[in-house]
């Protein structure tokens, strides 16, 4: 979520929270620059809340995974919850900026809570002789998403005029990931292997 501080800054700027908050060249006074700097600092500080919540969510998810042994459910549910939250962000934020911020907290927490379980599932699915190929290949493909995601979001924000479409697309991708985990869960329940 490299865009999180920018989104929080838009929430704090007093303008339309779905638009990038940019500095206006006609307001070049010292007071305006100080206010923009204070808003930027506040955005960075407020951005620690979602990341702290995400760290707690990862720890809880790990504890639950160890106790239950059900990592697929811990991919499926957080992705559904985070995806719906991110897709609702652009609607909720017009009702309440605090509710919009909570959508960001939920989305980031869900995204981080589900991420450590995929390598565990992959290791269970492949034969031990193939794990040394499958796990690095999975990591390479996953890194493409980490590399391309911020660029895609930036393209959508800049070319479509705001965060609405970008959050919908990214939330939709989380829901698709949750659906993929649900399908795998159904297949494995039939086979009784996971």
N, C-alpha and C positions, 0 to 999 in steps of 0.2 A: 504494500500500500504506500508506494512512494508519493502518491498524490494526496495523502491524508492531510499534511499541514496546509496544503493549498486549499483543500476543501474546507478545513476548519477556519482558515483565514477568510474565505468567502462567507462563512457563517457569521464571523465577527465583524465584517466590514460595514455592515449596515445597508449594503446594496442587495440586489437579488442574489440569494445564496446559491442559485443554480448557475451563476455566471462566474467567470474568473474575476477576482477583484484585482483590478489594475490601477496603477496610479495615473491620475489625470494630469497632463502637463500644464493645464491652466491653474492648478492649485499647487504652485511651487513654493508656497510660503513655508517658513521654518516650522510653524505650528502644525501644518498639514503633514510635513515629513515626519515630525515627532509622533503624531498620532498614528501614521502608517507604520512606523517602526514599533510603536507600542502594540499595535494590533498584530503585527508579525511575530513579535516576541510572545504575546499571549497565545497565538495560534500554535507556536512551537511547544510552549509549555502545556497547553491543553491537549496537544497530540500525544503527550505521555500517558494520558488516561487510557485511551484505547490500546496502546501497546502494553501497558501494565495489565489491563484486563485480559489481553491476549496471552501474556505470559502465565497468568493464573489459569486460564482456560486450557493451555497446553499441559500444565502440570496436572490438573484435574483429569483431563482426558487420558493422560498416561496412567494415572492411578486406576481409573476405571477400566482401562484396557488390560492392565495387569490382573485386576480382580476378576473380570468377566471373561477375558479371552475372546472378546468379540470386536475386533478392530474394524470390521466392515460397517457395523452400525455406527461406530464413532467417526466414520467418514461420511456416511449417508446423512445422518441427522444434522450435524453442524453445517454441511453444505446446503441442505434444504433451508435451514433456518437463516443462515447467512445470506443465501441467494435471495430469499424473499425480503429480508431486511434491506439489502442493497437495492433491489428493484423498487421497493417502496420509498426509498430515500427521497427521490425527487418529488414525490407527492406529499410526504409527511413534513418535509422541511418548510413548505409554504404554510403549513398549519402551525408549526412550532419549531423554532431553531434548536431548542433543547431536544425535542423528539428526533429531529434530524441527526443531531450529534449522537444520540443514543443508537440510532440505526447504524452509524459508523462504528460505534463501539461493538455492537453485536456482530456486525459483518466481519470486522477484523478479528475478533475473538473466535468466531466460528471458523474462519479461514485458517487461522493458526492452529486451532484445536484439532482440525481434521488432517493437517498435513503430515504429521510424523507416522501415521499408520499405514500409508501406502507401501513403503518399503517392507514392512512386516508382512503384509499380505502377499506381496510379490515373492518374498523369500519362502512363504508357505506354499505358493502355487507352483514354483519351479523345482525341478529336481536339484539336489545339492550340487551335482556336477555342473549345472548350468547357471547356478547363482552368481558365480564370478563374472559371467557375461551379462546376465539379466539386470542385476542391480546397478552396475555402472551405466548400462544403456538406459535404464529408467531415469537415473539421475541426469543424464545428458538431455533427455527429452523434457524432463521437468524444468531444467534450467532454461530451455527455450521459452517456456511460459513466463518464467521470471524475467527474462530479457525482453520478450515481446510485449508482455502485459502493460507495463508503463508507457511504452511507445504507442500501443494501440489506444490506450486511454487518452494520452495526450493528443493523438490525431483526432479522435472523436470529439474531445472537448474543444479543440481549436477550430475544427472545421464545421462542427455542428452547433457551435455557439454556447455550449454549456455542459454541465455534468449529467443532465437528464438521460440522454441516450447512452452515454458512457456507463453510468451506473446500472442501467437496465441491461446492457449487453454483458457487463461483468457479472451482475447478479444472475442473469440467465445462464452463464457458463458455470456458475457454482451449482445451480439447480441441475444442469446436465450432468455434472460430476456426481451429484447425489443420486441421480437416476441410474447412472452407470454402476455405482456402488450397490444400489438396490437390485439391479438385474443380476450382478455377480452374487449378491447375497442369496437371491432366490435360487440360482443355479447351484450354489454350494449347499444350501439347505436340502435340495433334492439329493445331492450326492452325500450329504452329511459329513463333509470334510472340513468345513470352517465353522 
